[in-house]
Every structure is written in C-alpha cells, then in structure tokens.
Amino acid sequence: MITISQAVENIIRKKPFIIEGIADGIINYSALAKFIKPEIEKVLTKSVNEGAIIMSLRRIETNSYENNADKVDMLMKKMGDIVVRSNLVDYTFRNSETLLKKQQKLLNTIGERRDFFYAVTQGVFETTFVISDLIRDNIPVIFEGEKLLSYSYGLSSITLKLPTENTEQPGLYYYIFRRLAWEGINILEVISTSNEFTIILKDIDIDRAFSVVKRLKN
C-alpha cells in the first residue's frame, strides 16, 4: 500500500506544467490539493484530508527538474540561426501504391529552385507535404487520383538550428512547446532532422511565435 506522499508525487510527476509551477513557486497548494484530491483518493481507495495532501506537495523535490531546466536553457542559448518562411501550403494524402510516383512528379516540377520550401512526412496511413504555394495550382494535376485528406493555406514556418548535443538533452522540445503553448500558439506540423527543428504555423501566429523563440535564445 502506497502512502499519501507517494501517491501525490506519482500524480504530480505526470503533470509537467504543475511540477514546473511548483519549482517556480507560483502554485497555490490549497487549490492544487483540492484539484488532485479525487485522484489521490481513487489511488488510495480511501478518503484523504486536504491538509495531508498540502504537506506532501510542500515536500516534493524539484531539484532534478531545475537542474534539467538549467541545462536546456544553456543549450537554447547556443541555438544557431532562426529562419522564417512564409507563403506555405499543407496537403495530407492517404498512402497508396501510386503516391510515391506522384511525389516524384512533384519533385520534378520543383526542379532545382532554391527559393522553394519542400518537406514531406510519411506516416503509416497518410503522407503530408508542406510546400511553397508557388505551385499550388499544380497540386490537383500532380496528385490526380489520390485521396486528399486535408489541406491548409496561409501558413508560415520557423526553423531553428540546434546545437549538435541537442539529441542528448531530455526536455528540449518540451521547453519550446511549453512556451508556445503558454502564449496560446497552435502548431500545425512539426518537421525535424538531427540538428534542425521546424514548426508550421498559421500566418496569424508567426510574429508571436518568432518573439517567443527569440526570447528562448536570448
């Protein structure tokens, strides 16, 4: 049988935004205790006093979180260029035996244009293309016969050049996503390589998103 303290810590560790608030000293323990009380009682299968939950919350150690946050913060300061692109469109097609050939037709249409944005993500059941809208009118012809699942226009991207050690640092992407979420910015697509990280957003959100990313770097 686990104790109240163990139950509280197990629950809080699964809620990164809350553990973050505790570490920053901005959490109202009484309100939080009331919020998680039903979950605590469900785990322990008995009634629990809110005062006992508050005491357990105050004992939670946040040192490991704070140390990791400091490492992520230092890594973000080593981030390279921030590249913004606009006039993008997003198409998602159902995977098929002929989709790869259509993708090759798309590449042939793009040719060697250096001013063109092109990214493709193939999933188990569908494939998404994010491209410059310069050939938007060509898409129905190129992908004729394919099942279009969704599309979005009026998009922009922000690409971050990450330091090479980014692959060894837990929480890096969360650190970025968290700040964007706090600002109410919705991310439509995420595209990444080993040392580059691109987010696709609506044009209306691009200025705010760039400001957030810039602050992370500085």
C-alpha positions in Angstrom: 0.0 0.0 0.0 1.5 3.3 -1.0 1.5 6.4 1.3 -0.3 9.7 0.6 3.1 11.3 -0.1 4.0 8.6 -2.7 0.6 8.9 -4.3 0.9 12.7 -4.5 4.4 12.6 -6.0 3.4 9.9 -8.6 0.5 12.1 -9.8 2.4 15.3 -9.8 5.4 13.8 -11.7 2.9 13.0 -14.6 1.9 16.7 -14.8 5.0 18.7 -16.1 3.2 22.0 -16.1 2.4 21.6 -12.4 5.8 20.4 -11.3 7.2 23.4 -13.2 4.9 25.8 -11.3 6.0 24.2 -8.0 9.6 24.8 -8.9 8.8 28.4 -9.9 6.9 29.0 -6.6 3.7 30.1 -8.3 1.4 27.2 -7.3 -1.4 27.7 -4.8 -1.0 24.5 -2.8 -4.5 24.6 -1.3 -6.2 24.9 -4.8 -3.9 22.2 -6.2 -4.7 19.8 -3.3 -8.4 20.3 -3.9 -7.8 19.6 -7.6 -5.9 16.3 -7.2 -7.8 15.1 -4.1 -10.3 12.9 -6.1 -7.4 11.3 -8.0 -5.5 10.7 -4.8 -8.5 9.1 -3.1 -9.1 6.9 -6.2 -5.5 5.6 -6.0 -5.6 5.0 -2.2 -9.2 3.8 -2.2 -10.0 5.9 0.9 -10.9 9.4 2.0 -7.9 11.8 2.3 -7.6 15.0 4.2 -6.6 18.1 2.1 -4.1 19.1 4.7 -2.2 15.9 4.3 -2.0 16.5 0.5 -0.8 20.0 1.0 2.0 18.8 3.3 3.0 16.2 0.7 3.1 18.8 -2.0 5.4 21.0 0.0 7.8 18.1 0.4 8.1 17.4 -3.3 11.7 17.8 -4.5 12.2 19.8 -7.7 16.0 19.8 -7.8 16.2 17.3 -10.7 13.7 19.4 -12.7 15.5 22.6 -12.0 18.9 21.1 -13.0 17.5 19.8 -16.3 15.8 23.2 -17.0 19.1 25.0 -16.5 20.8 22.6 -19.0 18.1 23.1 -21.6 18.3 26.9 -21.0 22.0 26.9 -21.7 21.5 24.7 -24.8 18.9 27.1 -26.2 21.4 30.0 -25.8 23.7 28.1 -28.2 21.0 27.8 -30.8 22.0 29.0 -34.3 20.0 30.9 -36.9 16.3 31.3 -36.8 14.8 31.1 -40.3 11.3 32.2 -41.1 9.5 31.2 -44.3 6.0 32.4 -45.5 3.5 31.5 -48.2 3.3 27.8 -47.4 0.6 25.2 -48.0 0.0 21.9 -46.4 -1.6 18.8 -48.0 -2.2 15.4 -46.5 -3.0 12.4 -48.7 -3.9 8.8 -47.9 -1.0 6.5 -48.6 -1.3 4.5 -51.8 0.7 2.4 -54.2 0.9 5.3 -56.6 1.6 8.2 -54.2 5.4 7.8 -54.4 5.2 8.3 -58.2 3.2 11.4 -57.7 5.8 12.6 -55.2 8.4 12.2 -57.8 6.3 14.3 -60.2 6.2 17.0 -57.6 10.0 17.0 -57.2 10.4 17.2 -61.0 8.0 20.2 -61.0 10.1 21.9 -58.3 13.3 21.2 -60.1 16.4 22.9 -58.6 14.7 26.0 -57.3 16.5 27.3 -54.2 13.7 29.6 -53.2 11.2 26.7 -52.8 10.2 25.1 -49.4 9.6 21.4 -49.5 9.1 18.9 -46.7 7.4 15.6 -46.6 6.4 13.3 -43.7 5.2 9.8 -44.4 3.2 8.1 -41.7 1.7 4.6 -41.6 -1.6 5.6 -43.3 -1.0 9.1 -44.7 1.6 11.4 -46.0 1.9 15.2 -45.5 3.5 17.6 -47.9 4.4 21.2 -46.8 5.5 23.3 -49.8 5.7 26.8 -51.1 2.4 27.9 -52.6 4.1 28.8 -55.9 2.8 25.6 -57.4 -0.4 25.4 -55.5 -2.4 25.3 -58.8 -0.4 22.3 -59.9 -1.3 20.1 -57.0 -4.7 18.8 -58.3 -3.0 17.8 -61.5 0.1 16.2 -59.9 -1.9 14.2 -57.4 -4.8 13.4 -59.6 -6.5 10.2 -58.4 -5.1 10.4 -54.8 -7.3 10.8 -51.8 -6.8 14.2 -50.3 -7.5 14.0 -46.5 -6.8 17.6 -45.5 -5.2 20.9 -46.7 -4.3 24.3 -45.2 -3.3 27.5 -46.8 -1.8 30.7 -45.4 1.0 29.0 -43.4 4.5 30.0 -42.3 7.4 28.2 -40.8 10.1 28.8 -38.2 13.2 26.7 -38.5 15.7 26.5 -35.5 19.3 25.5 -36.0 20.1 23.4 -32.9 23.5 22.6 -31.4 24.7 19.1 -32.1 24.3 18.0 -28.5 20.5 18.6 -28.7 19.9 14.8 -29.2 21.3 14.1 -25.8 19.3 16.6 -23.8 15.9 15.5 -22.4 13.1 18.0 -22.5 14.4 20.3 -25.2 11.4 20.1 -27.4 9.1 20.3 -24.4 10.8 23.5 -23.4 10.0 25.1 -26.8 6.4 23.6 -27.0 5.7 24.8 -23.5 6.5 28.4 -24.2 4.4 28.4 -27.3 1.5 26.7 -25.5 1.6 29.4 -22.8 1.2 32.0 -25.5 -1.8 30.2 -27.0 0.0 29.5 -30.2 -1.1 26.4 -32.2 1.4 24.3 -34.0 0.1 22.6 -37.2 3.1 20.5 -38.1 6.5 19.6 -36.7 9.4 18.7 -39.0 12.8 17.8 -37.7 16.2 16.4 -38.6 19.1 15.7 -36.3 20.1 19.4 -35.8 17.1 21.3 -37.3 13.7 21.8 -36.0 10.8 23.3 -38.0 7.3 24.3 -36.8 4.5 25.1 -39.2 2.0 27.7 -38.0 -0.8 29.9 -39.4 0.4 33.2 -40.7 -1.6 35.0 -37.9 0.6 33.4 -35.3 4.0 33.8 -36.8 5.0 37.1 -35.3 4.2 36.0 -31.7 5.9 32.6 -32.3 9.0 34.3 -33.5 9.1 36.5 -30.5 8.8 33.5 -28.2 11.6 31.6 -29.9 13.8 34.7 -30.0 13.4 35.1 -26.2 14.3 31.5 -25.7 17.6 32.1 -27.5 18.4 35.3 -25.7 
